[in-house]
């Protein structure tokens, strides 16, 4: 009898342990997103622009770790957290997305980057949600890059749909043809919130939440 009880307990604990491990992965990514936003907002080349735009933003896509590398044929991969501001001014909880791209051309190197995309318009948000955010032009939206080597004054960037901020470590150079795919990471969303929430449920219906993301929501609200 004791053996049966023990086996039943183990069978109950294994899925719980696996789920806890998965949730921890998402929690770590959320904490890294907080660090990314804080670090970029503290960068003198980005702070003025980002601090001016965030209070008026429609959405924000945070990519704490985007790895890009290759020799002639290249690839990049990362996980993004997308949040949307509601009509009441409150930010949604984050939805997890996979970001992946292949490229072909003259290229060499390895680069590890973190990025924040501040989405200012409904058109920009729709482009991201519909996986039409490639390099901006192909999606019919205007993307402005802010940061090292780019003018940070917001007056020169009036009208952009998305403002891109990034910091990179490493060297990656050459001529490439890139097209990044941005797709919902359903398994991560399910693990983090429970059940099988859709992106619509998380970002617009506000049907789910996780208090572990409250700090992130507070950071982007400031």
WOPEUR-V43747 format. One record per residue. N is the residue number from 1. RES is the residue in one small letter. D_FIRST is the distance of its C-alpha to the first C-alpha in Angstrom with 2 decimals. Layout:
# WOPEUR-V43747
n = [N,N]
res = [RES,RES]
d_first = [D_FIRST,D_FIRST]
This chain:
# WOPEUR-V43747
n = [1,2,3,4,5,6,7,8,9,10,11,12,13,14,15,16,17,18,19,20,21,22,23,24,25,26,27,28,29,30,31,32,33,34,35,36,37,38,39,40,41,42,43,44,45,46,47,48,49,50,51,52,53,54,55,56,57,58,59,60,61,62,63,64,65,66,67,68,69,70,71,72,73,74,75,76,77,78,79,80,81,82,83,84,85,86,87,88,89,90,91,92,93,94,95,96,97,98,99,100,101,102,103,104,105,106,107,108,109,110,111,112,113,114,115,116,117,118,119,120,121,122,123,124,125,126,127,128,129,130,131,132,133,134,135,136,137,138,139,140,141,142,143,144,145,146,147,148,149,150,151,152,153,154,155,156,157,158,159,160,161,162,163,164,165,166,167,168,169,170,171,172,173,174,175,176,177,178,179,180,181,182,183,184,185,186,187,188,189,190,191,192,193,194,195,196,197,198,199,200,201,202,203,204,205,206,207,208,209,210,211,212,213,214,215,216,217,218,219,220,221,222]
res = [x,x,x,x,x,x,x,x,x,x,x,x,x,x,x,x,x,x,x,x,x,x,x,x,x,x,x,x,x,x,x,x,x,x,x,x,x,x,x,x,x,x,x,x,x,x,x,x,x,x,x,x,x,x,x,x,x,x,x,x,x,x,x,x,x,x,x,x,x,x,x,x,x,x,x,x,x,x,x,x,x,x,x,x,x,x,x,x,x,x,x,x,x,x,x,x,x,x,x,x,x,x,x,x,x,x,x,x,x,x,x,x,x,x,x,x,x,x,x,x,x,x,x,x,x,x,x,x,x,x,x,x,x,x,x,x,x,x,x,x,x,x,x,x,x,x,x,x,x,x,x,x,x,x,x,x,x,x,x,x,x,x,x,x,x,x,x,x,x,x,x,x,x,x,x,x,x,x,x,x,x,x,x,x,x,x,x,x,x,x,x,x,x,x,x,x,x,x,x,x,x,x,x,x,x,x,x,x,x,x,x,x,x,x,x,x,x,x,x,x,x,x]
d_first = [0.00,3.78,5.33,5.16,6.33,8.61,9.96,10.68,12.38,14.34,15.42,16.66,18.40,20.24,22.49,23.12,24.20,26.39,27.98,28.66,30.30,32.43,33.45,34.51,36.79,38.51,38.80,40.49,42.89,43.72,44.54,46.68,48.48,49.37,50.79,52.75,54.38,55.25,56.69,58.83,60.07,61.19,63.11,66.84,67.48,64.95,64.50,67.49,66.76,63.02,63.42,66.08,64.21,60.63,61.55,63.04,60.51,58.85,55.95,54.85,53.15,51.86,51.12,49.91,49.87,51.98,52.32,55.24,56.33,57.91,60.71,62.83,59.78,57.82,54.76,53.46,50.08,48.62,46.54,48.46,47.63,49.76,50.46,52.84,54.89,54.87,58.01,57.04,57.30,53.60,51.78,48.76,45.55,45.71,44.87,44.09,46.34,46.69,50.20,51.24,54.57,56.26,59.88,62.48,65.68,67.19,64.52,62.97,60.81,57.63,57.27,54.53,55.47,54.30,55.90,56.28,57.85,59.28,59.70,62.65,63.10,61.27,62.67,61.12,57.74,57.91,58.84,55.72,53.42,55.05,54.85,58.65,58.91,60.19,63.12,64.30,67.43,65.68,63.75,66.94,66.01,67.67,65.70,67.21,66.01,66.30,65.99,67.45,70.59,70.60,72.47,70.22,72.57,71.13,74.62,74.91,71.72,72.45,70.97,68.18,65.02,62.77,63.40,61.64,61.01,59.60,59.45,58.99,58.50,59.86,62.49,62.44,65.74,67.42,68.15,65.15,64.37,61.21,59.26,56.08,53.42,51.54,48.47,45.54,42.44,40.06,36.83,37.84,38.88,35.59,33.60,35.88,36.12,33.07,33.47,36.37,39.51,42.84,45.65,47.40,44.48,44.50,48.23,49.91,47.63,45.95,42.74,40.47,40.71,39.15,40.40,40.22,43.39,45.34,47.13,48.26,49.54,51.38,52.97,54.48,55.65,57.85]
